[in-house]
């Protein structure tokens, strides 16, 4: 059987392993993750790898090569609730298939390969994402161990029950000097590659993100008795802001900005909204462009304050800087990809990934795989088998280029 | 004591009578209404009136005059939850004081006067407004008797417990041919008179109203992965509509239009809204102007559909035609008012009133009394004693003008 077909079969098998009977949900340190680690671990062993589970529950398979250095390939095995069957899993199984193919090609490697399957990327159970890669990158916050899940189970107890050791999370840490880099394949979770008609794309950076909560305070009033010219309608002010955000984001290349939540008070059909709160999410691969856009958004709030006699406030929720991918690793990925498709789009990842955490200790690169209709975090998430074949070829050729590069040194 | 000062005192006393201990709430057929009817009934008796409570709980005091006809003055005694102390009550107590003053002036009347205190205008308890005036105007819907309140009490049982008779609501009905008209004083519940610096204003009509529920369907998507040019953001579409509604309403004299409710789905800060639902409330005293405005709003939905690839739907919730006030009665009210203030603003009532129901059987007129900051349905609702004095003088002079007119016939 060819490797890509095996990846497709294994994705189907993994998709059956869930914490819940009728839908795919695999939360950190839950029963689904235990069975998923067992199954993927058995596949790693079949591929001749030495397998271990670290103190937080990450599954790691090692294919030793010559030299002291290791190249990491991987992604995560946890999912959101009612998930699709590709997000995370695809990257782990592509890494595994890539290593298996290297082994079966009998080529001596000047470095070791490790496949890492992170135990938590989505952060659903403890509302704290990247637990697995944080432990590996040495930036796990021990205070998180006291968090409890919806059932009241402490994270430290969950790790212990899973076979890990919350007191030894330091042992998960990789030494930066041992690593050549971390390369992750992942479904795009967006529509760009489908539109561009490309099986895979190159991630230039994991975009920085600004999250803010914005409030508009006007004056509530009876919808039947207050003439238009005497109104201070907070929802009209919010609408003006929403359109300004959209307009600006359309003007600036690569900028995406979203108002996803909105709440009006007092929220009655016959009362003029006196207050509105909304969420703003702005992302760009260049932090300066994102900051300038946010400055512009704040200026438009100032204009709204003055023109509409509305009080506006901006509460910062989160500021996450952009994480650029390694130019060197990305260049090899590009060379590998261009062997299999005529053009390669480089795009920013708007979603976060384990690679953004791993970048703290080692160069990272990411390969995006086209998905249907940009759909993700949904049972209809779908990737074409043909694209899985291309992604596997690219990953294998990337490793081959790394090998060539090392042999030339 | 002068009559206006007594109205102020009695408003304070009525404001203490509530279904709830710490705030003013007097719902239809509740314990507060029972005590309110008893107290106001005792004041009616002190003013020499014959008092009755009809089968639905309306309180009616009669001051007989010569001739077969009756002029009705009144308003309602029920309130919203956590109400102010003027909405409804002020009109009842002004009517009572006006009749008392007529009696004490010992002038023979060529018609009878009745003060009517409606039992339900706000419709809080059974989500069905104007129960009192509907019974009087003969348009009470008997199916409403099967409605239940939040505690599960059927309306028919509530009426019976209150001392009424749900089987005899037909007896509440007034004969149109016996009536000269219905005149109601009411707080403005808006800011127009305060801005115009006038104690009272004349209601030209009770505005017609369109209520609709409008839905925008686009495509949800990851806020981090879908570029701006590939989005079909339902909230941006809704924002464009909200601003178009505001713009149009500002252009058309007398038109008021409000989006008071808005809900976005799936309502997560990191998800592009795929669907938005909002409420639209549009009012104008001229039904044709309101219809043309709504046609324009629908056209703008068509533009949004085309420009943004968003599906828009308009669900009509309510279409209430405008109720014009009687030109004859209003002219007398105007003459009376201009004796007490140099200018008189005629305005549409955007809020509904018992007068709109009473117009089905008799000519109606309404006098608005200035309130502080347009505030109503709120414990801070406030009317100046000076304005109460003016309103009483106007109402008394209006009755005197009616008397003169009848004597001239």
Interface residues (C-beta under 8 A of the other chain):
Chain A: X188 X189 X190 X191 X192 X195 X207 X209 X211 X221 X222 X223 X224 X225 X226 X227 X228 X229 X230 X233 X235 X236 X238 X239 X240 X242 X243 X246 X249 X250 X255 X256 X257 X258 X259 X260 X261 X262 X264 X267 X268 X269 X270 X271 X272 X273 X279 X281 X283 X349 X350 X351 X352 X374 X376 X377
Chain B: X188 X189 X190 X191 X192 X195 X207 X209 X211 X221 X222 X223 X224 X225 X226 X227 X228 X229 X230 X233 X235 X236 X238 X239 X240 X242 X243 X246 X249 X250 X255 X256 X257 X258 X259 X260 X261 X262 X264 X267 X268 X269 X270 X271 X272 X273 X279 X281 X283 X349 X350 X351 X352 X374 X376 X377
